[in-house]
Amino acid sequence: MAITKERKTQTVEKFRTHESDTGSAEVQIALLTQRIDELTKHFDSHKKDFHSRIGLMQLVSQRKNLLSYLRKKDTARYSKLIKELDLRK
């Protein structure tokens, strides 16, 4: 259920804005999206896991706040990230 270290480093390398970047909005949103996808798969087989579902809602809310921050700050970076992560249709 947890993200492996290799997947996390690959994601950070893909979405970072400069060489030593590990905490920009793009990286945080990408990592949250991975965790949300993992939890969504978890709920396919564990339908009554309501405690984890609360955690999922917190992750979704955190990602939503980061996305709105990025949209206000730089719309070009926001639209690029949305396309790469395939979040909106």
Backbone as a ProteinNet text record, in pm:
[ID]
protein_1_A
[PRIMARY]
MAITKERKTQTVEKFRTHESDTGSAEVQIALLTQRIDELTKHFDSHKKDFHSRIGLMQLVSQRKNLLSYLRKKDTARYSKLIKELDLRK
[TERTIARY]
82.5	0	87.4	204.5	292.8	369.6	411.8	488.3	632.6	691	828.4	923.3	1042.4	1142.5	1181	1190.2	1228.3	1123	996	888.4	884.8	910.9	909.1	1022.3	1141.7	1253.7	1232	1171.5	1140.7	1042	942.6	843.2	906	989.8	1055.6	1143.1	1217.8	1304	1222.6	1106.6	1024.8	961.5	917.3	839.9	915.9	1041.1	1114.3	1143	1154.4	1175.2	1322.4	1406	1549.8	1620.2	1750.4	1829.1	1804.9	1795.6	1780.4	1636.9	1540.5	1400.6	1337.3	1284.8	1210.7	1076.9	1048.7	927.6	845.4	865.4	783.3	640.2	551.2	409.8	387.9	461.1	444.7	483	594.3	639.6	540.8	495.3	400.7	270.7	220.9	96	113.8	226.9	252	259.4	326.7	336.3	200.3	123.1	-11.3	-98.5	-84.1	-162.3	-127.7	0.4	39	-24.2	-18.9	-78.2	-228.9	-294.6	-439.5	-473	-394.7	-418.5	-401.6	-297.8	-276	-392.8	-439.9	-552.3	-680.3	-698.7	-817.6	-817.4	-701.8	-691.3	-717.8	-672.5	-692.7	-841.6	-919.9	-1062.5	-1141.1	-1083	-1151.5	-1170.7	-1071.5	-1083.1	-1121.9	-1110.2	-1144.7	-1249	-1372	-1478.2	-1518.2	-1497.2	-1542.9	-1431.4	-1320.5	-1208.4	-1232.2	-1314.5	-1356.4	-1248.3	-1161.1	-1053.6	-956.9	-923.5	-835.7	-907.2	-1037.6	-1114.5	-1108.3	-1106.2	-1091.3	-955.1	-852.5	-719	-714.5	-786.5	-793	-857	-962.4	-1027.7	-934.9	-851.7	-754.6	-650	-604.4	-506.5	-565.6	-690.1	-756.2	-770.5	-804.9	-819	-684.9	-579.5	-446.7	-402.8	-428.7	-393.2	-474.2	-601.7	-686.6	-633.3	-590.2	-535	-405.8	-319.8	-195.4	-222.8	-321.5	-356.1	-411.1	-492.9	-546.3	-436.1	-340.6	-225.5	-145.1	-118.8	-39.3	-114.3	-244.7	-323.9	-318.1	-323.2	-314	-174.4	-73.2	64.7	116.1	95.3	148.7	58.6	-24.6	-121.6	-55.9	59.4	127.3	177.2	238.7	285.4	167.8	57.4	-63.2	-118.9	-133.8	-192	-99.5	31.9	127	117.2	107.7	98.4	-31.6	-140.4	-269.5	-265.4	-200.8	-191.1	-103.8	10.1	100.7	40.5	-32.9	-92.6	-228.8	-284.6	-415.9	-522	-529.2	-623.9	-761.1	-764.2	-891.4	-918.3	-1043.3	-1081.9	-1109.4
-118.9	0	125.9	119.2	235.2	245.4	365.1	388.3	346.9	272.6	229.7	347	331.7	438.1	467	363.8	381.7	461.2	427.1	501	646	668.3	804.1	886.4	829.8	903.8	928.2	832.7	853	967.6	974.3	1080.5	1215.5	1220.1	1346.2	1392.3	1300.9	1337.3	1384.2	1326.7	1363.6	1501.5	1536.3	1658.5	1772.6	1754.7	1862.4	1976.8	2096.1	2215.3	2251	2209.6	2229.7	2110.8	2109.7	1991.3	1942	2032.7	1989.5	2004.3	2007.3	2028.4	1898.5	1901.8	1786.8	1827.7	1957.6	1999	2102.4	2118.7	2215.4	2164.5	2251.2	2214	2099.8	2101.6	1995.9	1859.6	1854.3	1728	1680.2	1770.4	1731.7	1680.3	1745.6	1702.9	1566.5	1543.9	1415.1	1302.7	1327.2	1224.7	1197.9	1303.1	1283.4	1204.7	1230.9	1158.2	1010.2	978	836.9	771.2	839	782.1	766	861.4	853.2	735.6	714.8	601.2	468.1	458.9	336.1	308.9	412.5	393.2	357.9	414.1	382.6	235	182.6	38.9	-45.1	2.9	-68.2	-82.9	18.8	15	-77.5	-122.8	-220.3	-352.6	-388.8	-515.2	-498.3	-376.7	-351.3	-240.1	-276.4	-177.9	-112.3	-179.8	-127.4	-65.3	-32.6	29.2	180.1	219.4	358.7	449.1	395.9	477.6	522.2	432.6	470.5	564.5	550.4	638.6	783.8	801.9	936.5	993.1	910.3	952.6	988.2	912.9	942.7	1078.7	1108.5	1238.2	1352.7	1330.1	1432.1	1453.8	1344.4	1356.5	1430	1399.7	1467	1615.9	1649.3	1789.2	1862.2	1797.1	1857.5	1881.1	1783	1798.3	1910	1920.4	2026.3	2164	2180	2307.4	2340.8	2242.3	2266.1	2300.9	2235.7	2266.2	2407.1	2449.7	2585.7	2688.4	2659.1	2747.4	2759.8	2647.1	2648.6	2719.2	2703.4	2770.6	2921.5	2968.6	3113	3166.9	3089.1	3135.7	3132.8	3021.4	3007.2	2912.5	2968.9	2886.4	2795.9	2836	2751.4	2622.5	2634.6	2515.7	2429.6	2493.7	2421.3	2338.1	2400	2326.7	2215.6	2237.4	2133.1	2013.9	2041.5	1934.7	1856.5	1926.4	1860.2	1763.8	1806.9	1719.4	1598.3	1619.4	1508.1	1406	1452.3	1361.2	1308.9	1368.7	1330.5	1338.6	1454.8	1471.8	1519.3	1611.7	1665.6	1616.9	1607.2	1562.4	1681.6
0	0	0	56.4	58.6	-72.9	-104	-225.3	-199.5	-292.9	-275	-294.6	-241.6	-248.3	-392.9	-475.5	-615.7	-691.9	-669.9	-737.5	-694.3	-566.2	-514.2	-575.3	-583.7	-642.3	-791	-861.6	-1003.5	-1020.8	-935.5	-943.4	-913.7	-812	-776.9	-892.7	-954.6	-1066.9	-1187.5	-1206.9	-1323.1	-1308.2	-1188	-1169	-1103.2	-1070.2	-1003.6	-1099.5	-1042.3	-1124.3	-1137.6	-1041.5	-1051.7	-987.6	-988.9	-952.1	-809.1	-712.7	-573.3	-523.1	-612.4	-575.8	-526.7	-405.8	-354.4	-294.2	-286.5	-217.2	-289.9	-419.5	-491.8	-500.7	-540.4	-548.4	-647.2	-759.2	-858.9	-802.1	-730.3	-672.6	-566.8	-481.8	-378	-436.4	-541	-604.3	-669.2	-733.9	-798.6	-695.5	-584.1	-480	-415.6	-392.9	-338.3	-435.1	-563.9	-664	-662	-646	-635.7	-514	-399.6	-278.5	-292.4	-356.5	-377.3	-468.2	-572.2	-661.9	-589	-504.2	-428	-332.7	-264.2	-172.3	-246.7	-364.5	-443.4	-482.9	-520.2	-551.7	-426.4	-311.6	-185.4	-155.1	-188.7	-156.8	-248	-357.7	-441.4	-367.2	-286.2	-214	-67.6	-13.2	126.3	132.3	101.9	87.7	220.6	331.4	460.7	543.9	481.8	552.7	561.5	657.1	666.4	725.1	807.3	863.9	755	665.1	553.3	457.7	447.7	360.6	411	541.6	598.4	560.7	568	526.6	379.6	298	155.2	131	203.5	186.8	227.8	328.4	368.4	260.3	197.8	89.3	-30.1	-62.9	-174.7	-146.4	-23	14.4	7.9	54.1	49.2	-94.8	-182.1	-323.5	-387.3	-349.5	-403.4	-366	-240.2	-196	-270.1	-288.9	-362	-508.3	-568.7	-707.3	-721.2	-627	-635.3	-613.4	-526.1	-506.3	-635	-699.5	-822.5	-935.2	-939.9	-1043.4	-1025.8	-900.8	-875.5	-904.8	-870.6	-881.5	-1025.5	-1096.1	-1231.6	-1310.8	-1396.4	-1469.2	-1572.2	-1626	-1724.5	-1659.2	-1542.4	-1470.4	-1427.3	-1388.9	-1347.9	-1462.8	-1578.8	-1691.6	-1739.6	-1733.9	-1772.6	-1678.2	-1548.7	-1449.3	-1462.6	-1488.1	-1505.3	-1624.1	-1731.3	-1849.6	-1821.4	-1751.9	-1725.2	-1629.5	-1530.1	-1433.1	-1476.8	-1581.4	-1634.6	-1523.5	-1459.1	-1349.3	-1395.6	-1486.9	-1534.2	-1674.1	-1706.9	-1841.3	-1930
[MASK]
+++++++++++++++++++++++++++++++++++++++++++++++++++++++++++++++++++++++++++++++++++++++++

